[in-house]
Amino acid sequence: MVVGVSGGADSVALLRALLRVGARPVAAHLDHALRPDSAEDAAWVQALAARLDVPFATTRVDVAAVAARRGWNTEDAARRLRYDFLTRTAKAHAAQVILTAHTRRDQAETVLTALLRGEAILHGIPAERGRVRRPWLDLPRADIEAFLRAQGQDWREDPTNDDLAYTRAWIRREVMPVLTARYPAAGEALARVARTQAEDDAALTSQAARLSAHAPRRSVPPAVLRRWVRAELGRAGLDFHAPHLDALTGALRAGETAHVTLPGGRDVTVTGGQLHLTPQPYPEPDFPIPEGWERRTRQDGDRVTLPGGTRKLSDVLTDRHVPRADRDRVPLLVSDQGVQWVGLQPPVWATGAREAAAQPPDPLHAAMGEALAQAHEAAAAQEVPVGAVVLGPDGQVVGRGRNTSREHGDMTRHAELAALRDAARTLGTPYLSGCTLVVTLEPCPMCLGAALEARVGHVVYGAANPKAGALGGVTDLLAAHWGHVPTVTGAVRGHEAARLLKDVFGRLREHRHRDDR
Ligand SMILES: Nc1ncnc2c1ncn2[C@@H]1O[C@H](COP(=O)(O)OP(=O)(O)OP(=O)(O)O)[C@@H](O)[C@H]1O
């Protein structure tokens, strides 16, 4: 193991305590070069290590210069460079563990500072992170001094601990004495807060890790969403503070667009319930451009003809959540009939444009067409208009179904169950792995459960179902630990499916009004 020894009472005590129990630590000291006499601390720790017959590692880093270059504050830079050094030392000595001597006092000061800064996530100093272990987080300072005195061991006092310009010194010298005069156990209480908050944070972080990619962020509790954003930013190696986390989480929940500039100048965008850490790539056409089509970006009055009629391009871009700032970057192919192709992920094709460009039909678009045909049949039979098909592993339709609940007087007669049964009959097996379930409305828990039982590989739906959807509508069934999790694609021809439902329910309401009169 490597132990970080500053020369202060805590880490000197930890080094001696380790030797008492027969451990064989390497003592490591980083000279931060923040004081003219900092080399004296390094020499003092080196002499101590020699006296105790402990291997010693040290290096000198100009922390102030690094902080100025990188735009970090000095305390932050010192911490980062110290852990870099301790990690390098551990690697050099093949040590599995790095120990530091943070105590209850450090923990209390950290929690108080985080509270004053309004940190959204309050967990204090973690007892364990990576290979770092902090065994003394709940040890009172008085015990440490008593232990050192009993051994006749002295220690160095760091004069920056008296420099009230540093927040930590100010908290220690000016704030904690006032608090403990009234609340003698304030330090212990703050350390307890850190411990329980760390437990809460661990639970919420593991919930956040289970959020599936398709889940609408609006329905996620803010405490979980905040941890999810933190993990995403952390994975991308981005620095951030509490207000950034709040702004991004708030925009995700409200379904609003927000642009946030993080420390280091990196821009992050939230739009349409998605977090974009990198500039959105807008695809260029990857097929020969037909004659008479021109590649350009948008102009006023651009329109595109889609199955539901012609629409303003700006409305299509809004529906697809393209941030305003990006709209001039989206590549278009335009003919004298209007916009034919919009370079989004996946691209938007105008009606007839695929054929004109000799491109194969979109298989999911075509399959949803079959499911919509089933939904229309249900509507004609005065059923709730939902239809479904199952595609076999080769992409061919192997099962079809529509809602027949009214006909059978049975609320389990949903389209998906009918299509899954039909597919099992066609393929001669109840296991539909490699198959795709395509349904016009986001499935309910019963139908998604059936798809999971059948091991369907891909679930595709049209309209969202805020009343009963199990893919984020009212609940996200896939957030639980299932042995098998299908991929999910939503909003395929969603407008058509939603319009059909709206029309049918509108007609039903009209009938009811008429009957009432
Ligand atoms: N210059 C350093 N080199 C190596 N490790 C250090 C150094 N400074 C601090 N550490 C490690 O980080 C822990 C916490 O740092 P902190 O700044 O709170 O300590 P300190 O008050 O300067 O000294 P101590 O904790 O030893 O009394 C220390 O207990 C020690 O294990």
The ligand as a Tripos MOL2 file, in Angstrom:
@<TRIPOS>MOLECULE
LIG
   31    33     1     0     0
SMALL
NO_CHARGES

@<TRIPOS>ATOM
      1 N1          1.5200   16.8630    0.2790 N.pl3     1 LIG1
      2 C1          0.9510   15.6870    0.4430 C.ar      1 LIG1
      3 N2          1.5550   14.5760   -0.0100 N.ar      1 LIG1
      4 C2          0.9830   13.3630    0.1530 C.ar      1 LIG1
      5 N3         -0.2100   13.1700    0.7220 N.ar      1 LIG1
      6 C3         -0.8610   14.2350    1.1980 C.ar      1 LIG1
      7 C4         -0.3270   15.5400    1.0690 C.ar      1 LIG1
      8 N4         -1.2120   16.4170    1.6000 N.ar      1 LIG1
      9 C5         -2.2360   15.6810    2.0340 C.ar      1 LIG1
     10 N5         -2.0480   14.3710    1.8020 N.ar      1 LIG1
     11 C6         -2.9460   13.2370    2.1400 C.3       1 LIG1
     12 O1         -4.2960   13.6990    2.0490 O.3       1 LIG1
     13 C7         -4.9070   13.6430    3.3310 C.3       1 LIG1
     14 C8         -5.7940   14.8170    3.5220 C.3       1 LIG1
     15 O2         -5.1670   15.9890    3.1780 O.3       1 LIG1
     16 P1         -5.3000   17.2660    4.0230 P.3       1 LIG1
     17 O3         -4.8790   18.4090    3.1780 O.co2     1 LIG1
     18 O4         -6.6240   17.2800    4.6650 O.co2     1 LIG1
     19 O5         -4.1960   16.9380    5.1050 O.3       1 LIG1
     20 P2         -3.3810   17.9040    6.0360 P.3       1 LIG1
     21 O6         -4.2870   18.5580    6.9970 O.co2     1 LIG1
     22 O7         -2.4810   18.7630    5.2120 O.co2     1 LIG1
     23 O8         -2.4370   16.8440    6.7540 O.3       1 LIG1
     24 P3         -2.8140   15.6270    7.6450 P.3       1 LIG1
     25 O9         -4.0990   15.0750    7.1810 O.co2     1 LIG1
     26 O10        -1.6750   14.7250    7.3910 O.co2     1 LIG1
     27 O11        -2.8570   16.1550    9.0350 O.co2     1 LIG1
     28 C9         -3.7580   13.6220    4.3120 C.3       1 LIG1
     29 O12        -4.1520   13.0090    5.5000 O.3       1 LIG1
     30 C10        -2.7330   12.8400    3.5850 C.3       1 LIG1
     31 O13        -2.9940   11.4320    3.6780 O.3       1 LIG1
@<TRIPOS>BOND
     1     1     2 1
     2     2     3 ar
     3     2     7 ar
     4     3     4 ar
     5     4     5 ar
     6     5     6 ar
     7     6     7 ar
     8     6    10 ar
     9     7     8 ar
    10     8     9 ar
    11     9    10 ar
    12    10    11 1
    13    11    12 1
    14    11    30 1
    15    12    13 1
    16    13    14 1
    17    13    28 1
    18    14    15 1
    19    15    16 1
    20    16    17 2
    21    16    18 1
    22    16    19 1
    23    19    20 1
    24    20    21 2
    25    20    22 1
    26    20    23 1
    27    23    24 1
    28    24    25 2
    29    24    26 1
    30    24    27 1
    31    28    29 1
    32    28    30 1
    33    30    31 1
@<TRIPOS>SUBSTRUCTURE
     1 LIG1         1 GROUP 0 **** ****
